Amino acid sequence: MLTIAIIGGICCGKSTALKFFQDKHIACFSADDVARQLTQINTLEYNLILQHVGSDCLHPNDELNRGYLRQKMLQDASFKQWLEQLLHPKIKQLLLQARDKAHGPYCVLETPLLKDKQSYCIDRVLNIDCGLEQQIYRLHSRGLSPDDIQGLLNHQVARELRDAITDDRIINNGDIHSFYHQLEQLHQYYLKRATEVTP
């Protein structure tokens, strides 16, 4: 199956794009969704994180406090590396398993930390980007502090690394109608490419 990866900076519109493709009845899978599933209460990964960090990482209902973990990742590079080593191999495994069971003309994987096409057998990479001012505005509208915003921007995959694996690009600086128009054009292109893929 033709496989499209969505990458991009923080708050550039990756989740909106994924929802667009879902509404077109395209099989879509998100690394963030898989990560949430892996870290639900009493999963292996949940218990390992709790053991590593302690109960400070929990909400009163015993769910993981993702805001707390995000802060810890921004402040502690060794914890960020440990958490990525714990979760990323399993996320990749589950994403590929889901892709292999999918049906349809093509499928979409939202994998913001993608480094290369080969590891996920990706055919095309859609890079959704926007200007720095837009990113900061959108992050601020989510209630994040200036320090948190800068930390998140510093920890996203470098633009030049994203550019190196990009096949298709959308600059999402305009309104939602412009964004959807560009996505619709790519959807039609991907449908056409899917018919050219040899079974």
C-alpha positions as CSV (number, residue, x, y, z in Angstrom):
1,M,0.0,0.0,0.0
2,L,1.2,3.5,-0.8
3,T,2.3,5.0,2.5
4,I,2.4,8.7,3.2
5,A,4.2,10.1,6.3
6,I,3.1,13.4,7.9
7,I,5.9,15.3,9.6
8,G,6.2,19.0,10.6
9,G,6.9,21.4,13.3
10,I,4.9,21.9,16.5
11,C,1.5,23.5,15.9
12,C,1.9,23.5,12.2
13,G,-1.3,21.5,11.5
14,K,-0.3,17.8,11.4
15,S,-3.4,16.7,13.5
16,T,-5.7,18.8,11.3
17,A,-4.2,17.2,8.2
18,L,-4.7,13.7,9.7
19,K,-8.3,14.5,10.4
20,F,-8.8,15.7,6.8
21,F,-7.5,12.4,5.4
22,Q,-9.6,10.4,7.9
23,D,-12.7,12.2,6.7
24,K,-11.7,11.1,3.2
25,H,-11.9,7.5,4.5
26,I,-8.1,7.0,4.3
27,A,-6.5,4.8,6.9
28,C,-4.6,7.1,9.3
29,F,-2.4,6.3,12.2
30,S,-0.8,8.6,14.7
31,A,2.4,8.1,16.7
32,D,1.0,10.3,19.5
33,D,-2.2,8.1,19.7
34,V,-0.1,5.0,19.9
35,A,2.1,6.6,22.7
36,R,-1.1,7.3,24.7
37,Q,-2.3,3.8,24.3
38,L,1.1,2.4,25.4
39,T,1.1,4.6,28.6
40,Q,-2.4,3.9,29.8
41,I,-2.8,2.9,33.5
42,N,-1.1,-0.4,34.3
43,T,0.6,-1.0,31.0
44,L,4.2,-2.1,31.0
45,E,5.3,1.2,29.8
46,Y,3.2,3.1,32.4
47,N,4.7,1.0,35.2
48,L,8.2,1.5,34.0
49,I,7.7,5.3,33.8
50,L,6.2,5.4,37.2
51,Q,9.1,3.3,38.6
52,H,11.6,5.6,36.9
53,V,10.1,9.0,37.8
54,G,8.0,8.3,40.9
55,S,4.4,9.2,41.8
56,D,4.9,12.9,41.0
57,C,4.2,12.1,37.4
58,L,0.6,11.0,38.1
59,H,-2.7,12.9,38.2
60,P,-4.9,12.2,41.2
61,N,-6.8,9.6,39.1
62,D,-3.5,7.8,38.6
63,E,-3.2,8.7,34.9
64,L,0.2,9.9,33.7
65,N,0.5,13.7,33.9
66,R,1.8,14.4,30.4
67,G,2.4,18.0,31.1
68,Y,4.7,17.0,33.9
69,L,6.5,14.5,31.7
70,R,6.9,17.2,29.0
71,Q,8.4,19.6,31.4
72,K,10.8,16.9,32.6
73,M,11.8,16.1,29.1
74,L,12.5,19.7,28.4
75,Q,14.7,20.1,31.5
76,D,16.5,16.7,31.5
77,A,18.0,15.5,28.3
78,S,18.9,12.1,29.8
79,F,15.2,11.5,30.7
80,K,14.1,12.5,27.2
81,Q,16.6,9.9,25.8
82,W,15.4,7.3,28.2
83,L,11.7,7.8,27.4
84,E,12.3,7.8,23.7
85,Q,14.3,4.6,23.9
86,L,11.4,3.1,25.9
87,L,8.6,4.1,23.7
88,H,9.8,4.7,20.1
89,P,10.6,1.1,19.1
90,K,7.2,-0.1,20.3
91,I,5.5,2.9,18.6
92,K,7.2,2.0,15.4
93,Q,6.2,-1.7,15.7
94,L,2.6,-0.9,16.4
95,L,2.3,1.7,13.6
96,L,3.7,-0.7,11.1
97,Q,1.4,-3.5,12.3
98,A,-1.6,-1.2,11.9
99,R,-0.4,-0.1,8.4
100,D,0.0,-3.7,7.3
101,K,-3.6,-4.5,8.3
102,A,-5.1,-1.4,6.6
103,H,-7.2,-1.3,3.5
104,G,-7.7,1.4,1.0
105,P,-5.9,3.2,-1.8
106,Y,-3.2,4.6,0.5
107,C,-2.6,5.2,4.2
108,V,-1.1,8.0,6.3
109,L,1.2,7.8,9.3
110,E,1.7,10.8,11.4
111,T,5.2,10.4,12.6
112,P,6.7,13.8,13.7
113,L,10.1,12.4,14.7
114,L,10.7,10.5,11.4
115,K,14.3,10.6,10.4
116,D,14.3,8.6,7.2
117,K,11.8,6.9,4.9
118,Q,13.4,3.4,4.9
119,S,12.8,2.5,8.5
120,Y,9.0,2.9,8.1
121,C,8.9,1.9,4.4
122,I,7.5,5.3,3.5
123,D,6.7,6.2,-0.1
124,R,6.2,9.9,0.3
125,V,6.7,12.4,3.1
126,L,4.3,15.3,3.5
127,N,6.0,18.1,5.5
128,I,3.5,20.6,7.0
129,D,5.2,23.8,8.1
130,C,4.4,27.3,9.1
131,G,6.2,30.4,10.1
132,L,7.8,30.8,13.5
133,E,5.5,33.6,14.5
134,Q,2.5,31.4,13.7
135,Q,4.0,28.6,15.8
136,I,4.5,30.9,18.8
137,Y,1.0,32.3,18.5
138,R,-0.6,28.9,18.3
139,L,1.4,27.6,21.3
140,H,0.6,30.7,23.3
141,S,-3.1,30.2,22.5
142,R,-2.8,26.8,24.2
143,G,-1.8,28.5,27.4
144,L,1.9,27.6,27.4
145,S,4.4,30.0,29.0
146,P,7.2,31.7,27.0
147,D,9.7,29.3,28.5
148,D,7.7,26.2,27.7
149,I,7.2,27.5,24.1
150,Q,10.9,28.1,23.6
151,G,11.7,24.7,25.1
152,L,9.3,22.9,22.7
153,L,10.6,24.8,19.7
154,N,14.2,23.9,20.7
155,H,13.3,20.2,20.9
156,Q,11.5,19.8,17.6
157,V,13.2,18.1,14.8
158,A,15.5,20.6,13.0
159,R,13.9,22.2,9.9
160,E,16.8,21.1,7.7
161,L,16.4,17.5,8.8
162,R,12.7,17.6,7.9
163,D,13.5,19.3,4.6
164,A,16.0,16.5,3.7
165,I,13.3,13.8,3.6
166,T,10.4,16.0,2.3
167,D,8.6,15.1,-0.9
168,D,5.5,17.3,-0.6
169,R,5.2,20.5,1.5
170,I,2.3,22.7,2.7
171,I,3.0,26.0,4.3
172,N,0.1,26.4,6.7
173,N,0.2,30.2,7.4
174,G,-3.2,31.0,5.9
175,D,-6.8,30.2,6.9
176,I,-8.3,26.7,7.2
177,H,-9.9,26.9,3.7
178,S,-6.5,27.4,2.1
179,F,-5.1,24.5,4.1
180,Y,-7.9,22.2,3.1
181,H,-7.5,23.2,-0.6
182,Q,-3.9,22.2,-0.6
183,L,-4.7,18.9,1.2
184,E,-7.4,18.1,-1.3
185,Q,-4.9,18.6,-4.1
186,L,-2.5,16.2,-2.5
187,H,-5.3,13.7,-1.7
188,Q,-6.1,13.6,-5.5
189,Y,-2.4,13.2,-6.3
190,Y,-2.0,10.4,-3.8
191,L,-5.0,8.6,-5.2
192,K,-3.4,8.8,-8.6
193,R,-0.1,7.6,-7.3
194,A,-1.8,4.7,-5.5
195,T,-3.1,3.3,-8.8
196,E,0.5,3.3,-10.1
197,V,1.8,1.2,-7.1
198,T,2.4,-2.4,-8.1
199,P,0.6,-4.8,-5.8
